[in-house]
Structures are given as structure tokens and as C-alpha cells.
């Protein structure tokens, strides 16, 4: 039981604390890996925005896009409607200004189909993928293309910042920090799904059921290029307000992530992919197996209650789960406190991961895209 407990504790702490510490140490020893190259001017960019029933926020996205600073003769923006049944397409047409265009798919076929429709019509060298939910800073496009001056970089992730304090916002800032560290050491393992860019020459058609942002990074590395973070390319978004909707979003995202990972499991081979295999194993596989280790830590401590150390460990875990339950049930205002928000997000994220593993094992695949309501 002691072995189960301590192995499980390591399995929980490593992806959240041990792995970032290793990245900090490696960066301190070998230094930051440069992402700079000789200035070549601004490349031509096609920005693809897939949408489905976004009538409530598409006008804001259109206005935000129109305010982006980028030479109009080097930019095209494609809004791709994936079978929208509300006024999304009408609103887009009302607000269209050059260099924007709308592509309307008559039937809902999924996000991959929407992205592929944009991909087929893209004419420029760099593809920028953006969701309707993120509002970009005016210079975001200028910033996200800068790393492409290095010919060895094939994919660049922007930063999607969530202003709210608490669960999703705090976790989002942690993920951004982790991406910067990975970028400094070698390559990020996942891009921001709401705002990232890739060389057109490296972008292959997307497959439904696979996470596009994760898939783009894996394909980039597979072809011998790096994927990096660009902290100065910034967009802002709001958190998902309803914990139940957030849980459902997490499960969908994780099922797609697992499907993508196991479709490219060969990238975990350190003999062929070196540092990237370590980064992928630590950031994705260990993070997604953390709920199994949480269960082991709980059962291990439960079996050793006669020892003060394990009694304290058991009590701490019970307190964490009770705090999360209280926040979920909105008891006594716990959901409005920082500990309540953090506990709820951490526990629900890991329960979502456990649910995703169960769904994946029984053959469930996330085939239809459902945008998050923020």
C-alpha cells in the first residue's frame, strides 16, 4: 500500500510540478532556444475562422477582425460557416469588409470539414486559425507571424488569456507558462486551439475526431519542424461560466486529444524524436493519467490510516474533494472563493479525464464540433 501511495503521489505531482521544474532547470543549463531569424518582411496570411451558430458573438468577432493591423494586400480572412441554422451567415454578410469572405457549408459536417473548406480556398503562405470566441489584440497577426522568419519553425501558438480569476483562468495562465518553457527548451506539444498559425506547406487536411490544434503541432514535428509559443501574440476570452458546460467541454476535448495522441503514438519514441517524445509524454500522457494516480493515492492513504502521515494525507484529499463538491453544489458561497474555484476546476478536470478514458476505451469518438458558450 505504501508503494501504491508514493507511486501515485509521484504520478499526480510530476506533471503539474516536477515537469515544469525540469524545464526550468534544462532552460537554465542549455539556455533558451532561439526562434529568431533574419527579417523577411510580413508574409502573406490566410486567416480561417470556423463558426457554427455564433449569432450572439459573431458581430464582435467581425469588428475585432476588421481592426487587426495587417497589410490588406497580404491578408485574406475566411469565415467558414459549418451548417449554421441561426443568423450567423446573415450577420457575417452584413459586416463583411475586404479582405474578408464567407464560405457557407449547407450541412453541418464538423469542425474539421469547416477547416478543410477554408484550407481548400486558402491562397497565402501562412495559415492562422482562430475561433469566434477570442478577441485578438490589434497587432496579434503581426506578432504571430514573426517566428516564421526562422525556417525551422512550422507552427506558432498565440496566447489566449482568460481575464477571470479562479479555476479556468488560473489553469490557463499555468498552461501559457508551460508553453513558454517548452518553446524555450525545444517545442510546444499543443497550440492554443483558438489562435495559432502554421505554414501552409505543412498543413494537411484535418480529420474529424482529432483535435486540430494538437494535430497541427504533431504533424509539424513529424515533418522535422519546431512548434513554438509567441507570448506577444495575444487574444482574450472569457471562461465557461457553467461548471457543467465546462465539464462537458473538457470531456469532448480530452476524447479528441486521446484519439489524436494514439493516432500519432510513434512520436513518443525518444530514439527517433528525442526531446519532443519526453515533452509529449510528460505534458500530455502523464497529465491525462493523473486521475488514475489520484485514485491510487486515495486508496493507498485509506489503507494506511493507522499512521499519522497517511491519515493527514487522506484528510487533505477528502478536504479537496469536499471543497470541490461544495463549489459544484454552490453551498455557502464556496463557489465564489478562490479555493473553491481552484478545487472545482482541478477535480472536475481530472474527473473529465477519467470519463474521457472510459469513453475512449468503449469506442466513443468526438465527431461533431460543439463550440463552447462563454
C-alpha positions in Angstrom: 0.0 0.0 0.0 2.9 2.3 0.7 4.3 1.7 -2.7 0.9 2.3 -4.3 0.6 5.6 -2.4 4.0 7.0 -3.2 4.0 6.0 -6.8 0.5 7.6 -7.1 1.7 10.8 -5.4 4.5 11.0 -7.8 2.1 10.4 -10.7 -0.1 13.3 -9.6 2.7 15.8 -8.7 5.1 15.1 -11.6 3.0 16.5 -14.5 1.9 19.6 -12.5 5.1 20.5 -10.6 8.0 18.1 -11.4 7.8 18.5 -15.2 7.8 22.4 -15.1 10.7 22.3 -12.7 12.7 20.0 -15.1 12.0 22.5 -17.9 13.2 25.4 -15.8 16.4 23.5 -14.9 17.1 22.5 -18.5 16.5 26.0 -19.8 18.9 27.3 -17.2 21.6 24.9 -18.2 21.3 25.0 -22.0 19.7 28.4 -22.4 16.7 29.4 -24.5 16.5 28.1 -27.9 16.2 31.0 -30.3 13.2 31.4 -32.5 14.6 34.4 -34.4 15.8 34.7 -38.0 16.6 37.4 -40.5 13.8 39.8 -41.2 12.0 38.9 -44.3 9.0 41.3 -44.1 5.5 40.2 -43.4 4.4 37.0 -45.1 1.0 36.6 -46.8 -1.6 35.3 -44.4 -4.9 33.5 -44.7 -7.0 33.6 -41.5 -9.6 30.9 -41.2 -12.4 31.3 -38.7 -14.8 28.2 -38.5 -18.2 29.0 -37.0 -21.4 27.2 -36.1 -24.5 29.1 -34.7 -22.4 32.0 -33.4 -25.1 34.7 -33.9 -24.7 36.0 -30.4 -21.0 36.9 -30.8 -20.0 36.9 -34.5 -20.6 40.6 -34.9 -18.0 41.3 -32.2 -15.6 38.9 -33.9 -16.0 40.6 -37.2 -15.4 44.0 -35.7 -12.4 42.7 -33.9 -11.0 41.2 -37.2 -11.6 44.4 -39.1 -9.5 46.2 -36.5 -6.4 43.9 -36.9 -3.3 45.7 -38.2 -2.0 43.8 -41.2 -1.5 44.9 -44.8 -4.7 44.3 -46.7 -2.9 43.1 -49.8 -1.1 40.4 -47.8 -4.2 39.1 -45.9 -7.4 37.2 -46.6 -9.9 36.2 -43.9 -12.3 33.3 -44.5 -15.3 32.9 -42.2 -16.5 29.3 -42.7 -20.0 28.5 -41.5 -20.4 24.8 -40.7 -24.1 24.4 -41.4 -25.2 27.3 -39.2 -29.0 27.3 -38.7 -29.3 30.7 -37.0 -28.5 34.2 -38.3 -24.7 33.7 -38.3 -24.2 33.9 -42.0 -26.6 36.9 -42.4 -24.7 38.8 -39.8 -21.3 37.9 -41.4 -22.6 39.2 -44.8 -23.8 42.4 -43.1 -20.4 43.2 -41.7 -18.1 41.9 -44.4 -15.3 44.2 -45.5 -12.3 43.4 -47.6 -10.3 41.2 -47.2 -13.0 39.1 -45.5 -15.0 36.4 -47.3 -17.7 34.0 -46.2 -17.8 30.3 -47.0 -21.1 28.6 -46.3 -21.4 24.9 -45.9 -25.0 23.9 -46.4 -24.9 20.9 -43.9 -23.2 20.6 -40.6 -20.2 18.3 -41.1 -17.9 19.1 -38.1 -15.1 21.5 -37.4 -12.6 19.5 -39.5 -14.8 19.9 -42.5 -15.1 23.7 -41.9 -11.3 24.0 -41.5 -10.8 21.9 -44.7 -13.2 24.1 -46.6 -11.0 27.1 -45.6 -7.9 25.2 -46.4 -9.0 24.4 -49.9 -9.7 28.1 -50.6 -6.6 29.5 -48.8 -4.1 31.1 -51.2 -1.4 32.5 -48.8 1.8 31.2 -47.2 0.8 31.3 -43.5 -2.5 29.9 -42.2 -3.9 31.5 -39.0 -6.7 29.6 -37.2 -8.9 31.5 -34.9 -12.2 30.8 -33.1 -15.1 33.2 -32.8 -14.7 33.2 -29.0 -11.4 35.0 -28.9 -10.8 38.7 -29.4 -7.4 39.4 -30.8 -5.2 42.4 -30.0 -4.7 44.8 -33.0 -1.1 43.6 -33.5 -1.8 39.9 -32.9 -1.4 38.9 -36.6 1.9 40.8 -36.9 3.2 39.2 -33.8 2.2 35.6 -34.5 4.0 35.5 -37.9 7.3 36.8 -36.6 8.7 33.4 -35.6 8.3 32.1 -39.1 11.4 34.2 -40.0 13.2 31.1 -38.7 12.8 28.5 -41.5 12.9 25.7 -38.9 9.7 26.8 -37.3 6.5 25.4 -38.7 3.8 26.2 -36.2 3.3 29.1 -33.8 0.8 29.3 -30.9 -0.7 32.6 -29.7 -1.8 33.2 -26.2 -5.4 33.0 -25.2 -5.7 34.9 -22.0 -8.7 34.5 -19.7 -9.2 37.5 -17.5 -11.3 36.0 -14.7 -9.5 34.8 -11.6 -10.1 31.3 -10.4 -10.2 27.8 -12.0 -10.1 28.1 -15.7 -8.3 31.5 -15.7 -5.6 30.2 -13.3 -5.1 27.0 -15.2 -4.9 28.9 -18.4 -2.1 31.1 -17.1 -0.3 27.9 -15.9 -0.6 26.4 -19.4 0.8 29.5 -21.0 3.8 29.4 -18.7 4.3 25.8 -19.5 4.2 26.5 -23.3 6.8 29.2 -23.0 9.1 26.9 -21.1 8.6 24.1 -23.7 9.2 26.6 -26.5 12.5 27.8 -24.9 13.7 24.2 -24.5 12.6 22.7 -27.7 9.0 22.7 -28.9 5.5 23.1 -27.6 3.3 19.9 -27.6 0.0 21.7 -28.2 -1.1 25.0 -29.6 -3.9 27.3 -28.5 -7.0 26.0 -30.3 -8.5 29.4 -30.5 -5.4 31.2 -32.1 -2.5 29.6 -33.8 -0.6 29.6 -37.1 1.0 27.1 -39.4 3.0 27.1 -42.6 0.6 26.3 -45.5 3.1 23.9 -46.9 3.0 21.8 -43.8 -0.8 21.8 -43.3 -2.6 18.6 -44.4 -6.4 18.1 -44.4 -7.8 17.8 -40.9 -9.6 14.6 -39.8 -12.9 14.8 -37.8 -12.5 13.4 -34.3 -8.8 14.6 -34.0 -8.0 17.9 -32.1 -6.9 20.3 -34.8 -4.5 22.4 -32.7 -2.8 19.3 -31.2 -2.8 17.6 -34.6 -1.1 20.6 -36.2 1.7 20.5 -33.7 2.2 16.8 -34.0 2.3 16.9 -37.8 4.7 19.9 -37.7 7.2 18.0 -35.5 6.7 14.8 -37.5 7.9 16.7 -40.6 11.1 17.9 -38.8 10.0 21.4 -37.8 9.5 23.0 -34.4 6.3 24.4 -32.9 6.8 27.4 -30.6 4.8 29.8 -28.4 4.6 33.6 -29.2 3.7 35.4 -25.9 3.3 38.7 -27.7 0.5 37.4 -30.0 -2.4 37.9 -27.6 -6.1 37.3 -27.6 -8.6 37.4 -24.8 -11.6 35.3 -24.0 -14.0 34.7 -21.1 -14.2 31.5 -19.1 -17.1 29.0 -19.4 -19.4 30.1 -16.7 -21.4 26.9 -16.1 -19.3 24.2 -14.4 -21.5 21.5 -16.1 -20.8 23.0 -19.6 -17.1 23.3 -18.7 -17.1 19.6 -17.7 -18.8 18.5 -21.0 -16.3 20.7 -22.9 -13.4 19.0 -21.1 -14.6 15.5 -21.9 -15.1 16.3 -25.6 -11.7 18.0 -25.8 -9.9 15.1 -24.0 -11.6 12.4 -26.1 -10.3 14.2 -29.2 -6.9 14.6 -27.5 -6.6 10.9 -26.7 -7.7 10.0 -30.2 -5.1 12.3 -31.7 -2.3 11.1 -29.4 -2.9 7.4 -30.1 -3.0 8.2 -33.8 0.5 9.6 -33.5 1.8 7.4 -30.7 5.1 6.9 -32.7 6.0 10.4 -31.6 6.5 9.1 -28.1 9.6 7.2 -29.3 12.6 9.0 -27.8 15.1 7.3 -30.0 13.6 9.0 -33.0 12.0 12.2 -31.7 14.3 12.8 -28.7 13.3 15.8 -26.5 9.9 16.1 -28.1 9.0 12.5 -27.0 9.8 13.4 -23.4 7.8 16.6 -23.6 4.8 14.8 -25.2 4.9 12.0 -22.6 5.2 14.5 -19.7 2.7 17.1 -20.7 0.0 15.0 -22.3 0.2 11.4 -21.3 1.2 11.9 -17.7 -1.3 14.8 -17.3 -4.1 12.7 -18.7 -3.3 9.7 -16.5 -3.2 11.8 -13.3 -6.8 10.9 -12.3 -5.7 7.2 -12.1 -2.9 8.2 -9.8 -5.3 10.3 -7.7 -7.4 7.3 -7.2 -4.3 5.3 -6.2 -3.2 7.9 -3.7 -6.7 8.0 -2.2 -6.9 4.2 -1.8 -3.3 4.0 -0.6 -3.8 6.5 2.1 -7.1 4.9 3.1 -5.3 1.6 3.6 -2.8 3.2 5.9 -4.9 5.3 8.2 -3.2 3.9 11.3 -0.1 6.0 10.5 -0.3 9.8 11.2 1.3 10.8 7.9 -1.1 8.8 5.8 -4.1 9.9 8.0 -3.1 13.5 7.2 -2.7 12.7 3.5 -6.2 11.1 3.5 -7.7 14.1 5.3 -6.2 16.5 2.8 -7.6 14.6 -0.1 -11.1 14.4 1.5 -10.9 18.2 2.1 -10.1 18.8 -1.5 -13.0 16.7 -2.8 -15.4 18.2 -0.3 -14.4 21.7 -1.3 -14.9 20.8 -4.9 -18.3 19.3 -4.2 -19.3 22.3 -2.2 -18.3 24.6 -5.0 -20.2 22.5 -7.6 -23.3 22.4 -5.4 -23.0 26.2 -4.7 -23.1 25.6 -0.9 -22.5 28.6 1.4 -20.9 30.6 -1.4 -17.8 28.3 -1.7 -18.1 28.5 -5.5 -17.2 32.3 -5.3 -14.0 31.7 -3.3 -10.6 31.2 -4.9 -10.0 27.8 -3.1 -13.5 26.7 -4.2 -12.9 27.7 -7.8 -9.5 26.0 -8.0 -10.6 22.8 -6.2 -13.7 22.5 -8.5 -11.6 23.1 -11.7 -8.9 20.7 -10.7 -11.2 17.9 -9.6 -13.7 18.3 -12.4 -10.8 18.4 -15.0 -9.5 15.1 -13.7 -12.9 13.5 -13.5 -13.4 14.7 -17.1 -10.1 13.0 -18.0 -11.3 9.8 -16.3 -14.6 10.0 -18.2 -12.7 10.6 -21.4 -10.6 7.5 -20.9 -13.7 5.5 -20.3 -15.4 6.9 -23.4 -12.3 6.3 -25.5 -12.0 2.7 -24.2 -15.5 1.9 -25.2 -15.1 3.4 -28.7 -16.6 6.8 -28.3 -15.1 9.4 -30.6 -16.0 13.1 -30.7 -17.1 13.5 -34.3 -19.3 16.6 -34.1 -17.9 20.0 -33.1 -19.8 21.9 -30.4 -18.4 25.5 -29.8 -18.2 26.4 -26.1 -20.6 29.0 -24.8 -18.5 31.6 -22.9 
